[in-house]
């Protein structure tokens, strides 16, 4: 987890996270998307739902930030946010920044209605 993050997770966080997956028996389903994307890729269909995309400095994307032009072929991107901090577990690492970004995105959607 440390390699996917810009902070060192505490022992309490790790124990709580692993316990949550163990007790609820959801570790397999949490990893299923990674397996499917790796071994059973499908041609993506366009998602019309307004989408926000956040890029965090320490997430595990080979080669860095995914190309926005590629993602715009698949998603209706309405907000693109690049953050200098955070990683794969951004809501735990940078909760205020994630909450602020989500609030801004949802507020903008509400104003469009």
C-alpha positions in Angstrom: 0.0 0.0 0.0 2.9 2.4 0.7 3.9 2.2 -3.0 0.5 3.3 -4.1 0.4 6.3 -1.7 2.2 9.4 -0.7 1.7 8.6 3.0 2.6 5.7 5.1 -0.6 4.0 6.3 -0.8 3.5 10.0 -1.0 0.0 11.5 -4.5 0.8 12.7 -5.7 1.7 9.2 -4.2 -1.4 7.7 -5.7 -3.7 10.3 -9.1 -2.0 10.0 -9.0 -2.2 6.2 -8.0 -5.9 6.1 -10.5 -6.8 8.8 -13.3 -5.1 6.8 -12.5 -7.2 3.7 -12.1 -10.4 5.8 -15.2 -10.0 7.9 -17.4 -9.0 4.9 -15.7 -11.6 2.6 -15.3 -8.9 -0.1 -11.6 -9.0 -1.0 -12.3 -11.1 -4.1 -15.0 -8.8 -5.5 -12.8 -5.7 -4.7 -10.1 -7.1 -7.0 -12.4 -8.5 -9.7 -12.2 -5.4 -11.8 -8.4 -5.5 -11.9 -8.5 -9.2 -13.0 -11.2 -8.6 -15.6 -9.4 -5.6 -17.1 -6.2 -7.5 -17.3 -7.3 -10.8 -18.7 -10.7 -10.1 -20.3 -10.6 -6.6 -21.8 -13.6 -5.5 -23.7 -14.1 -2.6 -26.0 -15.5 0.2 -23.8 -18.8 1.8 -24.6 -19.4 5.5 -24.2 -20.7 6.5 -20.7 -23.0 9.5 -21.1 -23.3 10.2 -17.4 -21.5 13.4 -16.4 -18.2 12.2 -15.0 -15.5 13.8 -12.8 -11.9 12.5 -13.1 -9.3 13.1 -10.5 -5.6 12.4 -11.1 -3.5 12.1 -8.0 0.3 12.5 -8.0 1.1 9.1 -6.5 -1.5 6.9 -8.0 -0.3 3.8 -9.8 -0.8 4.6 -13.4 2.0 3.2 -15.6 3.6 6.2 -17.4 1.9 8.7 -15.2 -1.3 10.5 -15.8 -3.7 8.8 -18.2 -4.3 10.7 -21.4 -7.4 12.9 -21.1 -8.1 12.5 -24.8 -8.4 8.7 -24.4 -10.7 9.0 -21.4 -12.9 11.6 -23.2 -13.6 8.9 -25.9 -15.2 6.7 -23.2 -16.6 9.2 -20.6 -18.5 12.4 -20.6 -15.9 14.2 -18.6 -17.2 17.4 -17.0 -14.5 17.9 -14.5 -10.8 17.0 -14.6 -8.8 17.7 -11.5 -5.1 17.2 -11.0 -3.9 17.0 -7.4 -0.3 17.4 -6.3 -0.9 15.0 -3.4 -2.6 11.7 -2.8 -2.5 8.3 -4.4 -4.6 5.2 -5.0 -6.3 5.7 -1.6 -6.9 9.4 -2.0 -10.1 9.6 0.1 -8.1 8.3 3.1 -4.9 10.3 2.3 -6.4 13.6 1.3 -10.1 13.5 2.5 -10.6 17.3 2.5 -9.3 17.7 -1.0 -11.4 14.8 -2.3 -14.5 16.1 -0.5 -13.9 19.6 -1.9 -13.5 18.3 -5.4 -16.7 16.2 -5.2 -18.7 19.1 -3.8 -17.5 21.4 -6.6 -18.4 18.8 -9.3 -21.9 18.1 -7.8 -22.6 21.8 -7.3 -21.7 22.5 -10.9 -24.1 19.6 -12.0 -26.9 21.0 -9.8 -26.4 24.5 -11.4 -26.8 23.0 -14.9 -30.2 21.6 -14.0 
